[in-house]
Amino acid sequence: MDESDFHDVLASVRQFVRERVMPIENEIEDKDEIPDSIREACKAMGLYGFALPEEYGGLGLPLTQQVRMSIELSYTTPSLRSMFGTNNGIAGHVLIEGGTQAQKDEWLPKIASGEVTASFCLTEDDAGSDPSGLTTTARREGDQWVINGVKRYITNAPIADAFMVFARTNPEGKAQRGISTFLVKKGSPGLNVGPKDRKMGQAGAWTADVYLDDVRVEADALIGGEDGLGKGFITAMRCLAHGRVHVAAICVGMAERLVDESVEFARNRKQGGTPIGTFQLVQGMVADSVTDHRAARALVLEAAAHYDAGTDTTVGPSAAKYFASEMVSRVADRAVQIHGGAGYMRGVAVERFYRDSRVFRIYEGTSQIQQLIIARGVLGKL
């Protein structure tokens, strides 16, 4: 999309976030639910497919534009972007990275329009930061595959129509090479979704366990067909690298909101008849948060540019995700501190963002995993 058209789209998203979503943030928090009217509006705006190719009904944005879109979307509760994040990100990209042409033709238009909500089923009890250790299995029986296992903390699982399930198809092979990916449809016998998880934050963004008990799928459910057999780990890593830049952008958007909330409060809150923004120690916290936010934004935009150019699809995404996720927690902590007792109260935006921001240092690879990826990427084999 050319920059002029994208500017108009971005302006519409900004207006939507500020006028439609921000006024109901507390409602979303209290009810743990995004209203249907917001969901339908997002479909109409093309937000379920902004990162998917145009030929399948998406907006076809390059990553440099995708991250700017995510920054705008994340100025409000992150549950908004989470609602369609898996479609645009890790679940949709399973098909982009590894799907057959027939699989792309059948599923990507439905995912891009929001007709179908997709989920990414990788994490297990003992396979989170290191997905090569997953124990979910898929064994071939004639023209079918039979899948057994349990997936944990799966985003959008309670409302998903298509589950991208990673399973071990070759238990004798090397960990990374014995994994394949399957598209399992909602309602498949043996597929069950547990109750919604009770989380620290991000109300309205639903996660749950996914149980697969002798789930039978046809041969065409194997992502990539026979050529995709054993390539699930590679597909997952590519999807996660792309997703990490998105996560970093979300953190930047949240940090921007936290900075704005902190500045507004420091300007208007008075102690002894004087705005607390005149106090140098408060100014120091504001300055640190502004600097953190701007540094992360620059890093994310640079990482996206290198990703689009193909010059760095590993270290850059991890560095951006690592820095931005740690950054937003620092900014949230300072925002609560600047607000004082008010910042500890439910119903105050910075308190909610403080809880919401914590998970970004965990999912799509913990900060510690990002450190390993970065270090190994620059050091090479020693």
Contacts in CASP RR format, 6 or more apart in sequence:
PFRMAT RR
TARGET T0000
AUTHOR 0000-0000-0000
METHOD contacts of the structure
MODEL  1
MDESDFHDVLASVRQFVRERVMPIENEIEDKDEIPDSIREACKAMGLYGF
ALPEEYGGLGLPLTQQVRMSIELSYTTPSLRSMFGTNNGIAGHVLIEGGT
QAQKDEWLPKIASGEVTASFCLTEDDAGSDPSGLTTTARREGDQWVINGV
KRYITNAPIADAFMVFARTNPEGKAQRGISTFLVKKGSPGLNVGPKDRKM
GQAGAWTADVYLDDVRVEADALIGGEDGLGKGFITAMRCLAHGRVHVAAI
CVGMAERLVDESVEFARNRKQGGTPIGTFQLVQGMVADSVTDHRAARALV
LEAAAHYDAGTDTTVGPSAAKYFASEMVSRVADRAVQIHGGAGYMRGVAV
ERFYRDSRVFRIYEGTSQIQQLIIARGVLGKL
1 9 0 8 1.000
1 59 0 8 1.000
1 60 0 8 1.000
1 61 0 8 1.000
1 65 0 8 1.000
6 61 0 8 1.000
6 65 0 8 1.000
6 68 0 8 1.000
9 59 0 8 1.000
9 69 0 8 1.000
10 68 0 8 1.000
10 69 0 8 1.000
10 72 0 8 1.000
12 45 0 8 1.000
13 45 0 8 1.000
13 47 0 8 1.000
13 69 0 8 1.000
13 72 0 8 1.000
13 73 0 8 1.000
14 72 0 8 1.000
14 75 0 8 1.000
16 41 0 8 1.000
16 45 0 8 1.000
17 72 0 8 1.000
17 73 0 8 1.000
17 75 0 8 1.000
17 76 0 8 1.000
17 80 0 8 1.000
18 75 0 8 1.000
18 76 0 8 1.000
20 38 0 8 1.000
20 41 0 8 1.000
21 38 0 8 1.000
21 76 0 8 1.000
21 77 0 8 1.000
21 80 0 8 1.000
22 75 0 8 1.000
22 76 0 8 1.000
24 35 0 8 1.000
24 38 0 8 1.000
25 76 0 8 1.000
25 77 0 8 1.000
25 349 0 8 1.000
25 352 0 8 1.000
26 347 0 8 1.000
27 35 0 8 1.000
28 34 0 8 1.000
28 35 0 8 1.000
28 77 0 8 1.000
28 79 0 8 1.000
28 203 0 8 1.000
28 204 0 8 1.000
29 77 0 8 1.000
29 203 0 8 1.000
29 204 0 8 1.000
29 347 0 8 1.000
29 352 0 8 1.000
30 203 0 8 1.000
31 203 0 8 1.000
31 204 0 8 1.000
32 196 0 8 1.000
32 203 0 8 1.000
32 204 0 8 1.000
32 206 0 8 1.000
33 204 0 8 1.000
34 79 0 8 1.000
34 80 0 8 1.000
34 83 0 8 1.000
34 204 0 8 1.000
38 80 0 8 1.000
39 83 0 8 1.000
42 48 0 8 1.000
42 80 0 8 1.000
42 83 0 8 1.000
42 84 0 8 1.000
43 113 0 8 1.000
43 114 0 8 1.000
46 58 0 8 1.000
46 59 0 8 1.000
46 112 0 8 1.000
46 113 0 8 1.000
47 73 0 8 1.000
47 84 0 8 1.000
47 88 0 8 1.000
48 84 0 8 1.000
48 87 0 8 1.000
48 88 0 8 1.000
48 111 0 8 1.000
48 112 0 8 1.000
48 113 0 8 1.000
48 114 0 8 1.000
49 57 0 8 1.000
49 58 0 8 1.000
49 59 0 8 1.000
49 60 0 8 1.000
49 84 0 8 1.000
49 87 0 8 1.000
49 88 0 8 1.000
49 111 0 8 1.000
49 112 0 8 1.000
49 113 0 8 1.000
49 114 0 8 1.000
50 58 0 8 1.000
50 59 0 8 1.000
50 60 0 8 1.000
50 61 0 8 1.000
50 66 0 8 1.000
50 69 0 8 1.000
50 88 0 8 1.000
51 58 0 8 1.000
51 59 0 8 1.000
51 60 0 8 1.000
51 61 0 8 1.000
51 63 0 8 1.000
51 66 0 8 1.000
51 88 0 8 1.000
51 89 0 8 1.000
51 93 0 8 1.000
51 246 0 8 1.000
52 58 0 8 1.000
52 59 0 8 1.000
52 60 0 8 1.000
52 87 0 8 1.000
52 88 0 8 1.000
52 92 0 8 1.000
52 96 0 8 1.000
52 108 0 8 1.000
52 111 0 8 1.000
52 112 0 8 1.000
53 60 0 8 1.000
53 96 0 8 1.000
53 108 0 8 1.000
54 60 0 8 1.000
56 104 0 8 1.000
56 105 0 8 1.000
56 108 0 8 1.000
56 109 0 8 1.000
56 111 0 8 1.000
56 112 0 8 1.000
57 108 0 8 1.000
57 109 0 8 1.000
57 112 0 8 1.000
57 113 0 8 1.000
58 112 0 8 1.000
61 69 0 8 1.000
62 304 0 8 1.000
62 308 0 8 1.000
63 242 0 8 1.000
63 245 0 8 1.000
63 304 0 8 1.000
63 307 0 8 1.000
63 308 0 8 1.000
64 301 0 8 1.000
64 304 0 8 1.000
64 305 0 8 1.000
64 308 0 8 1.000
66 88 0 8 1.000
66 245 0 8 1.000
66 246 0 8 1.000
66 249 0 8 1.000
66 304 0 8 1.000
67 245 0 8 1.000
67 246 0 8 1.000
67 248 0 8 1.000
67 249 0 8 1.000
67 252 0 8 1.000
67 300 0 8 1.000
67 301 0 8 1.000
67 304 0 8 1.000
68 249 0 8 1.000
68 301 0 8 1.000
70 81 0 8 1.000
70 246 0 8 1.000
70 249 0 8 1.000
70 250 0 8 1.000
70 253 0 8 1.000
71 249 0 8 1.000
71 250 0 8 1.000
71 252 0 8 1.000
71 253 0 8 1.000
71 256 0 8 1.000
71 297 0 8 1.000
71 300 0 8 1.000
72 253 0 8 1.000
73 80 0 8 1.000
73 81 0 8 1.000
73 250 0 8 1.000
74 80 0 8 1.000
74 81 0 8 1.000
74 249 0 8 1.000
74 250 0 8 1.000
74 251 0 8 1.000
74 252 0 8 1.000
74 253 0 8 1.000
74 254 0 8 1.000
74 257 0 8 1.000
75 253 0 8 1.000
75 254 0 8 1.000
75 256 0 8 1.000
75 257 0 8 1.000
76 257 0 8 1.000
77 202 0 8 1.000
77 203 0 8 1.000
77 204 0 8 1.000
77 352 0 8 1.000
77 356 0 8 1.000
78 202 0 8 1.000
78 205 0 8 1.000
78 250 0 8 1.000
78 254 0 8 1.000
78 356 0 8 1.000
79 202 0 8 1.000
79 203 0 8 1.000
79 204 0 8 1.000
79 205 0 8 1.000
81 250 0 8 1.000
82 155 0 8 1.000
82 156 0 8 1.000
82 202 0 8 1.000
82 204 0 8 1.000
82 205 0 8 1.000
83 156 0 8 1.000
83 205 0 8 1.000
84 114 0 8 1.000
84 117 0 8 1.000
85 155 0 8 1.000
85 246 0 8 1.000
86 92 0 8 1.000
86 117 0 8 1.000
86 118 0 8 1.000
86 119 0 8 1.000
86 120 0 8 1.000
86 155 0 8 1.000
86 156 0 8 1.000
87 111 0 8 1.000
87 112 0 8 1.000
87 114 0 8 1.000
87 116 0 8 1.000
87 117 0 8 1.000
87 118 0 8 1.000
88 246 0 8 1.000
89 239 0 8 1.000
89 242 0 8 1.000
89 243 0 8 1.000
89 246 0 8 1.000
90 120 0 8 1.000
90 164 0 8 1.000
90 239 0 8 1.000
90 240 0 8 1.000
90 242 0 8 1.000
90 243 0 8 1.000
90 364 0 8 1.000
91 111 0 8 1.000
91 118 0 8 1.000
91 119 0 8 1.000
91 120 0 8 1.000
91 162 0 8 1.000
91 164 0 8 1.000
92 108 0 8 1.000
92 111 0 8 1.000
92 118 0 8 1.000
92 164 0 8 1.000
92 239 0 8 1.000
93 238 0 8 1.000
93 239 0 8 1.000
93 242 0 8 1.000
93 243 0 8 1.000
94 120 0 8 1.000
94 164 0 8 1.000
94 181 0 8 1.000
94 223 0 8 1.000
94 235 0 8 1.000
94 239 0 8 1.000
95 103 0 8 1.000
95 104 0 8 1.000
95 107 0 8 1.000
95 108 0 8 1.000
95 111 0 8 1.000
95 223 0 8 1.000
96 104 0 8 1.000
96 108 0 8 1.000
97 235 0 8 1.000
97 238 0 8 1.000
97 239 0 8 1.000
98 181 0 8 1.000
98 223 0 8 1.000
98 224 0 8 1.000
98 228 0 8 1.000
98 231 0 8 1.000
98 235 0 8 1.000
99 223 0 8 1.000
99 224 0 8 1.000
99 225 0 8 1.000
99 228 0 8 1.000
100 223 0 8 1.000
100 224 0 8 1.000
100 225 0 8 1.000
100 227 0 8 1.000
102 220 0 8 1.000
103 183 0 8 1.000
103 220 0 8 1.000
103 223 0 8 1.000
103 224 0 8 1.000
107 116 0 8 1.000
107 118 0 8 1.000
107 162 0 8 1.000
107 183 0 8 1.000
110 116 0 8 1.000
110 161 0 8 1.000
111 118 0 8 1.000
111 162 0 8 1.000
116 161 0 8 1.000
116 162 0 8 1.000
117 156 0 8 1.000
117 159 0 8 1.000
117 160 0 8 1.000
117 161 0 8 1.000
117 162 0 8 1.000
118 156 0 8 1.000
118 160 0 8 1.000
118 161 0 8 1.000
118 162 0 8 1.000
118 163 0 8 1.000
118 164 0 8 1.000
119 154 0 8 1.000
119 155 0 8 1.000
119 156 0 8 1.000
119 157 0 8 1.000
119 160 0 8 1.000
119 162 0 8 1.000
119 163 0 8 1.000
119 164 0 8 1.000
119 210 0 8 1.000
120 154 0 8 1.000
120 155 0 8 1.000
120 164 0 8 1.000
120 239 0 8 1.000
121 151 0 8 1.000
121 154 0 8 1.000
121 157 0 8 1.000
121 163 0 8 1.000
121 164 0 8 1.000
121 165 0 8 1.000
121 166 0 8 1.000
121 184 0 8 1.000
121 210 0 8 1.000
122 128 0 8 1.000
122 131 0 8 1.000
122 134 0 8 1.000
122 151 0 8 1.000
122 166 0 8 1.000
122 236 0 8 1.000
123 131 0 8 1.000
123 151 0 8 1.000
123 152 0 8 1.000
123 153 0 8 1.000
123 154 0 8 1.000
124 133 0 8 1.000
124 134 0 8 1.000
124 135 0 8 1.000
124 136 0 8 1.000
124 149 0 8 1.000
124 150 0 8 1.000
124 151 0 8 1.000
124 152 0 8 1.000
125 150 0 8 1.000
125 152 0 8 1.000
126 133 0 8 1.000
126 135 0 8 1.000
127 133 0 8 1.000
127 134 0 8 1.000
127 135 0 8 1.000
128 365 0 8 1.000
129 365 0 8 1.000
129 366 0 8 1.000
129 368 0 8 1.000
129 369 0 8 1.000
130 369 0 8 1.000
131 166 0 8 1.000
131 179 0 8 1.000
131 233 0 8 1.000
131 236 0 8 1.000
132 175 0 8 1.000
132 176 0 8 1.000
132 179 0 8 1.000
132 233 0 8 1.000
133 175 0 8 1.000
134 166 0 8 1.000
134 167 0 8 1.000
134 168 0 8 1.000
134 179 0 8 1.000
135 149 0 8 1.000
135 168 0 8 1.000
136 147 0 8 1.000
136 148 0 8 1.000
136 149 0 8 1.000
136 150 0 8 1.000
136 151 0 8 1.000
136 165 0 8 1.000
136 166 0 8 1.000
136 167 0 8 1.000
136 168 0 8 1.000
136 212 0 8 1.000
137 147 0 8 1.000
137 148 0 8 1.000
137 149 0 8 1.000
137 167 0 8 1.000
137 168 0 8 1.000
137 169 0 8 1.000
137 171 0 8 1.000
138 145 0 8 1.000
138 146 0 8 1.000
138 147 0 8 1.000
138 148 0 8 1.000
138 167 0 8 1.000
138 168 0 8 1.000
138 169 0 8 1.000
138 180 0 8 1.000
138 182 0 8 1.000
139 145 0 8 1.000
139 146 0 8 1.000
139 169 0 8 1.000
140 146 0 8 1.000
140 169 0 8 1.000
141 216 0 8 1.000
143 218 0 8 1.000
143 219 0 8 1.000
144 216 0 8 1.000
144 217 0 8 1.000
144 218 0 8 1.000
144 219 0 8 1.000
145 169 0 8 1.000
145 182 0 8 1.000
145 216 0 8 1.000
145 217 0 8 1.000
145 218 0 8 1.000
145 219 0 8 1.000
145 221 0 8 1.000
145 222 0 8 1.000
146 214 0 8 1.000
146 215 0 8 1.000
146 216 0 8 1.000
147 165 0 8 1.000
147 167 0 8 1.000
147 182 0 8 1.000
147 184 0 8 1.000
147 212 0 8 1.000
147 214 0 8 1.000
147 215 0 8 1.000
147 216 0 8 1.000
147 217 0 8 1.000
148 212 0 8 1.000
148 213 0 8 1.000
148 214 0 8 1.000
148 215 0 8 1.000
149 167 0 8 1.000
149 211 0 8 1.000
149 212 0 8 1.000
149 213 0 8 1.000
150 209 0 8 1.000
150 210 0 8 1.000
150 211 0 8 1.000
150 212 0 8 1.000
151 157 0 8 1.000
151 165 0 8 1.000
151 209 0 8 1.000
151 210 0 8 1.000
151 212 0 8 1.000
152 209 0 8 1.000
153 197 0 8 1.000
153 207 0 8 1.000
153 209 0 8 1.000
153 363 0 8 1.000
154 160 0 8 1.000
154 163 0 8 1.000
154 207 0 8 1.000
154 208 0 8 1.000
154 209 0 8 1.000
154 210 0 8 1.000
155 205 0 8 1.000
155 206 0 8 1.000
155 207 0 8 1.000
156 206 0 8 1.000
156 207 0 8 1.000
157 163 0 8 1.000
157 193 0 8 1.000
157 194 0 8 1.000
157 206 0 8 1.000
157 207 0 8 1.000
157 208 0 8 1.000
157 209 0 8 1.000
157 210 0 8 1.000
158 193 0 8 1.000
158 194 0 8 1.000
158 196 0 8 1.000
158 206 0 8 1.000
158 208 0 8 1.000
159 206 0 8 1.000
160 186 0 8 1.000
160 193 0 8 1.000
161 185 0 8 1.000
161 186 0 8 1.000
162 183 0 8 1.000
162 184 0 8 1.000
162 185 0 8 1.000
162 186 0 8 1.000
163 183 0 8 1.000
163 184 0 8 1.000
163 185 0 8 1.000
163 186 0 8 1.000
163 191 0 8 1.000
163 210 0 8 1.000
164 181 0 8 1.000
164 182 0 8 1.000
164 183 0 8 1.000
164 223 0 8 1.000
165 181 0 8 1.000
165 182 0 8 1.000
165 183 0 8 1.000
165 184 0 8 1.000
165 210 0 8 1.000
165 212 0 8 1.000
166 179 0 8 1.000
166 180 0 8 1.000
166 181 0 8 1.000
166 232 0 8 1.000
166 233 0 8 1.000
166 236 0 8 1.000
167 179 0 8 1.000
167 180 0 8 1.000
167 181 0 8 1.000
167 182 0 8 1.000
168 178 0 8 1.000
168 179 0 8 1.000
168 180 0 8 1.000
169 178 0 8 1.000
169 179 0 8 1.000
169 180 0 8 1.000
169 229 0 8 1.000
169 230 0 8 1.000
170 177 0 8 1.000
170 178 0 8 1.000
170 230 0 8 1.000
171 178 0 8 1.000
175 233 0 8 1.000
176 233 0 8 1.000
176 234 0 8 1.000
177 230 0 8 1.000
177 233 0 8 1.000
178 230 0 8 1.000
178 232 0 8 1.000
178 233 0 8 1.000
179 230 0 8 1.000
179 232 0 8 1.000
179 233 0 8 1.000
179 236 0 8 1.000
180 222 0 8 1.000
180 223 0 8 1.000
180 228 0 8 1.000
180 229 0 8 1.000
180 230 0 8 1.000
180 231 0 8 1.000
180 232 0 8 1.000
181 222 0 8 1.000
181 223 0 8 1.000
181 228 0 8 1.000
181 231 0 8 1.000
181 232 0 8 1.000
181 235 0 8 1.000
181 236 0 8 1.000
182 217 0 8 1.000
182 221 0 8 1.000
182 222 0 8 1.000
182 223 0 8 1.000
183 217 0 8 1.000
183 221 0 8 1.000
183 223 0 8 1.000
184 191 0 8 1.000
184 212 0 8 1.000
184 215 0 8 1.000
184 217 0 8 1.000
184 221 0 8 1.000
188 215 0 8 1.000
188 216 0 8 1.000
188 217 0 8 1.000
189 215 0 8 1.000
189 216 0 8 1.000
190 211 0 8 1.000
190 212 0 8 1.000
190 213 0 8 1.000
190 214 0 8 1.000
190 215 0 8 1.000
191 210 0 8 1.000
191 211 0 8 1.000
191 212 0 8 1.000
191 215 0 8 1.000
192 210 0 8 1.000
192 211 0 8 1.000
192 213 0 8 1.000
193 208 0 8 1.000
193 209 0 8 1.000
193 210 0 8 1.000
193 211 0 8 1.000
194 208 0 8 1.000
194 209 0 8 1.000
194 210 0 8 1.000
194 211 0 8 1.000
195 208 0 8 1.000
196 206 0 8 1.000
196 207 0 8 1.000
196 208 0 8 1.000
197 206 0 8 1.000
197 207 0 8 1.000
197 208 0 8 1.000
197 209 0 8 1.000
199 207 0 8 1.000
199 359 0 8 1.000
200 355 0 8 1.000
200 358 0 8 1.000
200 359 0 8 1.000
201 352 0 8 1.000
201 355 0 8 1.000
201 356 0 8 1.000
201 358 0 8 1.000
201 359 0 8 1.000
202 355 0 8 1.000
202 356 0 8 1.000
202 359 0 8 1.000
219 225 0 8 1.000
222 228 0 8 1.000
222 229 0 8 1.000
223 232 0 8 1.000
223 235 0 8 1.000
224 231 0 8 1.000
238 313 0 8 1.000
240 364 0 8 1.000
240 365 0 8 1.000
241 307 0 8 1.000
241 313 0 8 1.000
241 314 0 8 1.000
241 317 0 8 1.000
241 318 0 8 1.000
242 307 0 8 1.000
242 317 0 8 1.000
243 317 0 8 1.000
243 364 0 8 1.000
244 317 0 8 1.000
244 318 0 8 1.000
244 320 0 8 1.000
244 321 0 8 1.000
244 364 0 8 1.000
244 365 0 8 1.000
244 370 0 8 1.000
245 300 0 8 1.000
245 303 0 8 1.000
245 304 0 8 1.000
245 307 0 8 1.000
245 316 0 8 1.000
245 317 0 8 1.000
245 320 0 8 1.000
245 321 0 8 1.000
247 321 0 8 1.000
247 324 0 8 1.000
247 325 0 8 1.000
247 360 0 8 1.000
247 363 0 8 1.000
247 364 0 8 1.000
248 296 0 8 1.000
248 299 0 8 1.000
248 300 0 8 1.000
248 303 0 8 1.000
248 317 0 8 1.000
248 320 0 8 1.000
248 321 0 8 1.000
248 323 0 8 1.000
248 324 0 8 1.000
248 325 0 8 1.000
249 300 0 8 1.000
249 304 0 8 1.000
249 324 0 8 1.000
250 360 0 8 1.000
251 296 0 8 1.000
251 324 0 8 1.000
251 325 0 8 1.000
251 327 0 8 1.000
251 328 0 8 1.000
251 357 0 8 1.000
251 360 0 8 1.000
252 293 0 8 1.000
252 296 0 8 1.000
252 297 0 8 1.000
252 300 0 8 1.000
252 324 0 8 1.000
252 328 0 8 1.000
254 328 0 8 1.000
254 332 0 8 1.000
254 353 0 8 1.000
254 356 0 8 1.000
254 357 0 8 1.000
255 289 0 8 1.000
255 292 0 8 1.000
255 293 0 8 1.000
255 296 0 8 1.000
255 324 0 8 1.000
255 327 0 8 1.000
255 328 0 8 1.000
255 331 0 8 1.000
255 332 0 8 1.000
256 293 0 8 1.000
256 297 0 8 1.000
257 349 0 8 1.000
257 353 0 8 1.000
258 289 0 8 1.000
258 328 0 8 1.000
258 331 0 8 1.000
258 332 0 8 1.000
258 335 0 8 1.000
258 350 0 8 1.000
258 353 0 8 1.000
259 286 0 8 1.000
259 289 0 8 1.000
259 290 0 8 1.000
259 293 0 8 1.000
259 331 0 8 1.000
259 335 0 8 1.000
261 335 0 8 1.000
261 339 0 8 1.000
261 349 0 8 1.000
261 350 0 8 1.000
261 353 0 8 1.000
262 285 0 8 1.000
262 286 0 8 1.000
262 289 0 8 1.000
262 334 0 8 1.000
262 335 0 8 1.000
262 338 0 8 1.000
262 339 0 8 1.000
262 350 0 8 1.000
263 286 0 8 1.000
265 276 0 8 1.000
265 338 0 8 1.000
265 339 0 8 1.000
265 342 0 8 1.000
266 275 0 8 1.000
266 276 0 8 1.000
266 277 0 8 1.000
266 282 0 8 1.000
266 283 0 8 1.000
266 286 0 8 1.000
266 338 0 8 1.000
267 275 0 8 1.000
267 277 0 8 1.000
268 275 0 8 1.000
269 275 0 8 1.000
269 276 0 8 1.000
269 277 0 8 1.000
269 339 0 8 1.000
269 342 0 8 1.000
270 276 0 8 1.000
271 279 0 8 1.000
276 282 0 8 1.000
276 338 0 8 1.000
277 283 0 8 1.000
277 286 0 8 1.000
282 338 0 8 1.000
285 334 0 8 1.000
285 337 0 8 1.000
285 338 0 8 1.000
286 334 0 8 1.000
286 338 0 8 1.000
288 330 0 8 1.000
288 334 0 8 1.000
289 330 0 8 1.000
289 331 0 8 1.000
289 334 0 8 1.000
289 335 0 8 1.000
292 327 0 8 1.000
292 330 0 8 1.000
292 331 0 8 1.000
293 327 0 8 1.000
293 331 0 8 1.000
295 323 0 8 1.000
295 327 0 8 1.000
296 320 0 8 1.000
296 323 0 8 1.000
296 324 0 8 1.000
296 327 0 8 1.000
296 328 0 8 1.000
299 319 0 8 1.000
299 320 0 8 1.000
299 323 0 8 1.000
299 324 0 8 1.000
300 320 0 8 1.000
300 324 0 8 1.000
302 320 0 8 1.000
303 312 0 8 1.000
303 316 0 8 1.000
303 317 0 8 1.000
303 319 0 8 1.000
303 320 0 8 1.000
306 312 0 8 1.000
306 313 0 8 1.000
306 316 0 8 1.000
307 313 0 8 1.000
307 316 0 8 1.000
307 317 0 8 1.000
314 373 0 8 1.000
314 377 0 8 1.000
315 373 0 8 1.000
315 374 0 8 1.000
315 377 0 8 1.000
315 378 0 8 1.000
316 374 0 8 1.000
318 370 0 8 1.000
318 373 0 8 1.000
318 374 0 8 1.000
319 370 0 8 1.000
319 374 0 8 1.000
321 364 0 8 1.000
321 365 0 8 1.000
321 370 0 8 1.000
322 367 0 8 1.000
322 370 0 8 1.000
322 371 0 8 1.000
322 374 0 8 1.000
324 360 0 8 1.000
325 360 0 8 1.000
325 361 0 8 1.000
325 367 0 8 1.000
326 361 0 8 1.000
326 367 0 8 1.000
328 357 0 8 1.000
328 360 0 8 1.000
329 357 0 8 1.000
329 358 0 8 1.000
329 360 0 8 1.000
329 361 0 8 1.000
332 350 0 8 1.000
332 353 0 8 1.000
332 354 0 8 1.000
332 357 0 8 1.000
333 354 0 8 1.000
335 343 0 8 1.000
335 350 0 8 1.000
335 353 0 8 1.000
335 354 0 8 1.000
336 343 0 8 1.000
336 344 0 8 1.000
336 350 0 8 1.000
336 351 0 8 1.000
336 354 0 8 1.000
339 348 0 8 1.000
339 350 0 8 1.000
342 348 0 8 1.000
343 350 0 8 1.000
343 351 0 8 1.000
344 351 0 8 1.000
345 351 0 8 1.000
346 352 0 8 1.000
361 367 0 8 1.000
END
